[in-house]
Amino acid sequence: MAADCRVPEPRIFLCLGALLACWVAAEMEVVIIGEVHENVTLPCGNISGSRGLVTWYRKDSEPVFLLSSNSSLPPAEPRFSLVNATSLHIEGLSLQEQGNYTCQEVLNETRWFRVCLQVASGPYQIEVNISATGKLPNGTLYVAKGTQVDFSCSSSSYPPPTVEWWFQALDSRREPFGNNVTTSFFALLQISQNLQGNYTCLAKNVLSGRHREVTTELLVYYPPPSAPQCRAEMSLGLVMLQLTCRWDGGYPDPNFLWTEEPGGVIVGKSNLGVEMLNQSQLSDGKKFKCVGSHIVGPESGASCVVQIRSPSLISNPMKTCFVGGNVTLTCQVSDAYPPAKILWLRNLTQPEVVIQPNGHYLISQHGQNSTLTIRNCSQHLDNGYYVCRAENPVGVREVDIWLIVREPLNIGGIVGTIVSLLLLGLAIISGLLLYYSPVFCCKVGNTFRGRDTGDVMVLVDSEEEEEEDAAEEEEEEEDEREELPKESPKHGHIHQVTALVNGNIEQMGNGLQALQDDSSELQSDIVQEEDGPV
């Protein structure tokens, strides 16, 4: 511990056997601050003009002679010397030389001047400790977001220094950390992103005013909150396949490793997550896995998988279009990953020529469904087959669609022909029914007339039969006239039967039977008359 600088009590010093000096009051004490290994000069009072004999003493418990202006008295150490024959100059100051010094001047009277020397050391080194998660190759410290971080700062200094912490965020000015509290240790329980920046520990020697500082950059890292996303897409036309892995939302950006599954063959590794594959590395159904790793975890990382597939096509194999009309050809792609590029081609009139949209051809695509609309169909230009081609880096698929262009049909003629045929068929059927089944016609008529209406059915021989019967009657009459001079009774051959039928077929049958019986009786009477005597 350094000796305290206190005002000494008045004493009488015996110098070289001289008489005791008188008591004098001490002058006001002067404080001088020096630094270790530096030089310092202690003044002997604040007096100008001629000076007397000056002697310097070191006074701790007892006075110790150091130096005198009397050249016959050598200095206690070579490091001590006088400046202007009065002030004590000390070279290579050490901590042990801190204490009280007294200057005695003898001129007309003896005067005493007291000087307090304080020696300061440092600060020479500053040690900053931050309980960080890790250290980057360039020495920068980083911590995981939400964790506790402890800060401490120490320095080799005498007396012990005061320590201040300053913080400077990105693109902002430096400011004291906290409420200007001077401390060498503090803790942040849950560090956040806005506390990323430069932390400065400033150690200051309150005695000498000398200070030193150390600035440490502290980064706050955090992994992405969600799972990585993988995708495959075509690149450089259809020659290359681009694998892309995204894992956003973290700081800093993670690293990515692409492997071929199964087997784990490494495809590529980068911090961008993008890899290019040529067609020789691709096959239908192959899987690729992306593993993202972040500097603060999780240790096993996070992964996603993509599976590539060649396209499959679904379409109607045949379509028809009338001249001057419109037709739409549809092509549906499925199972293609990455999504396929869909093209329409003609393989008859224009082999392997891709159809471009214009006023005649209209091409539209929604997702993986494509349509080709042909306007104003022409037999010369549009008749034939079309090719829908779907291709991605994994494979190519094609499907043919036949298009037949026809002349438009005469709808009015077709309808008239159909109606005529139907009427002709109905007439034929009706004629057959009338020819082969007159009873059926009667039944039909009865059905339309109703059962309660009394109908009269008249059976009349046809005109030809009536003429033949009339001719036969004339011949018979002539024969009878020749053979029988006597007139015989005449019977009319009018086969007219009147029957009252009330919608009953059975009663009509009974009436016909009665008619036949009457006819038989008549014939028998005629026979008897012929057999009788003339």
Disulfide bonds with the S-S distance in Angstrom:
Cys5-Cys116 1.05
Cys44-Cys103 1.59
Cys153-Cys201 1.66
Cys230-Cys304 1.57
Cys245-Cys290 2.19
Cys321-Cys377 2.07
Cys331-Cys388 2.01
